[in-house]
Amino acid sequence: MSAGATPRPSSAGAQRVGAIVIGAGAAGLAAAATLRRAGLDVRVLEAGEAPGGVVRSERVGGYLVEHGPNTLRVSGPARAALAELGVEALLVPAAAANRLRFLWDGRRLQPLPTGPLGALTTPLVSLRGKLRIMAEPLVRRGDAAGETVAGFVGRRLGSEAVERLVGPFLTGVYAGDERALAAEAVFPSLVEAERRGGSIVRGLLAARRRRGNLPAALPGIHSCADGLGALPAHLAGELGERLALGTPAADLACEAGGLRVETAHGAAGALWSDRVVLAAPAPAAADLLRPLDARAAELLAGIDHAPLVVSHLGVAATGVRHPLEGFGFLVPRAAGLGLLGCLFLSNLFAGRAPEGRTLLTCMLGGTRWREAVDAPEDLLRAHLLSDLDRTLGLRAEPELLRTVRWPRAVPQPGPDHPRRMAELRARLAALAEPDGARIEPAGAWLGGVSLADTLASGVAAARRLLDR
């Protein structure tokens, strides 16, 4: 137990289990599935009434809508985790149309470049900006530790690459601000490429040669036939009665060589184990740790989150002036709109919209307009329709299907995030290990925020417990 922890009296009656997972979001379910397959008697405590956290799919009037993540992009390491979980077979690839994506430039929707050559031919970047991008291998090696994405990319590729390419991309992933996000957390492979090779280009080429037998990334983007909610549903189904819904962890204490977790049911619902995965949302995890280690709680509570409003609308092809092609479009900060972007997911996956209709999935708010998540429905609708009219050109009012509000949607790793998370890990180890126990963190707030990375985070946490 750490020096700042308050000793707790031992109490009898806790059920002893092989492992406890706090939180049944994507990371918690992945951790629990990995521990169960290793033969441990695992228990999962979830405060909500459904597993999956923000990963939810719903059918509304012939449409299939996603409340949270919309697609899955799988890196090599994440692919290994998905294969271990047995869920890779559930994935279906997007249609080729996903490669066509747009950016609102303030006047029209411009196609986004799809690769290095596209970045050198796109009208989104000036000739001067393109020459600056091409000069990246000649830029002296720097130090990305504590650097923002804007600082890192601006130093390596120039300001236009930040404002017109990278910034809009991060809007779609983080709903955040490239001037506040950590380069080490958001683009770890690019930062590592500079450190190893002296430039991004040389470092990536060297990394490709070193890759050897590491698993290849799953090409393109994916979903599931019934939406991404099928992934947590599959993992939760494997757990059965080991998953306790509507059962928040209310207290965490070091006790008798292990960790005691009490639920809202008090001592009658107490569990004991020497292995715990802390996969609850950062604020809830901070509340659990505060009586044991105030600094660990502070590290978690200090993680900023972008709020987000997701609105799903149905529209006929004739209901807009701009062709509803490809994946959708993003809106850069300079455009001054409340709309962050709009996806045309029914173009990519079958069964997402009735015949002759297109599903529009629109994101508003983020760090750009934090107040949107609390805005009245009529104000949100007015902003949304105005922005869609400006970007797509509405000929008829779309059919509003569902609006979902997430006050803490996407973690925002700041420049000091990697060091804060390293300190958190060290404090968790010091907290439990003297008693022979182990607490492992997992979740989108720890590393990558994508669904694939979050699932991989849970698998990695479980492996660390099994390998201790």
CORDA-V566440 format. One record per run of one state. SS is the DSSP state (H for helix, E for strand, - for the rest). FROM is the first residue (numbers start at 1). TO is the last residue. If there is no record, write none. Layout:
ss: [SS & SS]
from: [FROM & FROM]
to: [TO & TO]
This chain:
ss: [- & E & - & E & - & E & H & - & E & - & E & - & E & - & E & - & E & - & H & - & H & E & - & H & - & E & - & E & - & H & - & H & - & H & - & E & H & - & H & - & E & H & - & H & - & H & - & E & - & H & E & - & E & - & E & - & E & - & E & - & H & - & H & - & E & H & E & - & E & - & H & - & E & - & H & - & E & H & - & H & - & H & - & E & - & E & - & H & - & E & - & H & -]
from: [1 & 15 & 17 & 19 & 23 & 25 & 26 & 38 & 42 & 46 & 52 & 53 & 57 & 61 & 63 & 67 & 72 & 75 & 76 & 86 & 88 & 91 & 94 & 96 & 100 & 101 & 105 & 109 & 112 & 116 & 120 & 127 & 135 & 136 & 139 & 148 & 149 & 158 & 159 & 175 & 182 & 183 & 187 & 188 & 198 & 200 & 211 & 218 & 225 & 229 & 243 & 245 & 249 & 256 & 258 & 264 & 266 & 274 & 275 & 279 & 282 & 291 & 294 & 302 & 304 & 317 & 320 & 321 & 328 & 332 & 333 & 336 & 339 & 344 & 345 & 348 & 357 & 366 & 369 & 370 & 375 & 377 & 392 & 394 & 395 & 399 & 413 & 417 & 436 & 438 & 442 & 451 & 467]
to: [14 & 16 & 18 & 22 & 24 & 25 & 37 & 41 & 45 & 51 & 52 & 56 & 60 & 62 & 66 & 71 & 74 & 75 & 85 & 87 & 90 & 93 & 95 & 99 & 100 & 104 & 108 & 111 & 115 & 119 & 126 & 134 & 135 & 138 & 147 & 148 & 157 & 158 & 174 & 181 & 182 & 186 & 187 & 197 & 199 & 210 & 217 & 224 & 228 & 242 & 244 & 248 & 255 & 257 & 263 & 265 & 273 & 274 & 278 & 281 & 290 & 293 & 301 & 303 & 316 & 319 & 320 & 327 & 331 & 332 & 335 & 338 & 343 & 344 & 347 & 356 & 365 & 368 & 369 & 374 & 376 & 391 & 393 & 394 & 398 & 412 & 416 & 435 & 437 & 441 & 450 & 466 & 468]
